[in-house]
């Protein structure tokens, strides 16, 4: 039996603003853009990969109470969105910094053996990028 990751979800306040980070700065490609019942979600992915990242609004498909709770966590910066890998961490870091993304940590060699950096996306989610 084989199992693999198909999709993951990242809650975002505004899909257009999120695209400025995930598509324009990080370099992911848009695979789907859907609006329904007043909400919108955009699926992005790394070119050549089969894992979709769904950027969705907290209240889309959730009750008001669940959406409010998720929005509170996003607003506080309490959620880690994803850990990406880059074959050129320094260039990726500089591209994201130049885009105006909030830098949390410059490229650093971690005690557990990885070299990585960290940003907050426009919604407050923690995004880490490791050297491949």
Buried (B, 14 or more C-beta within 10 A) or exposed (E): EEEEEEEEEBBBBEBEEBBBBBBEBBBBEEEEEEEEEEBBBBBBBBEEEEEBBBBBBBBBEBEEEEBEEBBEBBEEBEBEBBEBBBEEBEEBBEBBBEEEBBEEBEBEEEEEEBEBBBBBBBBBBBBBBBBE
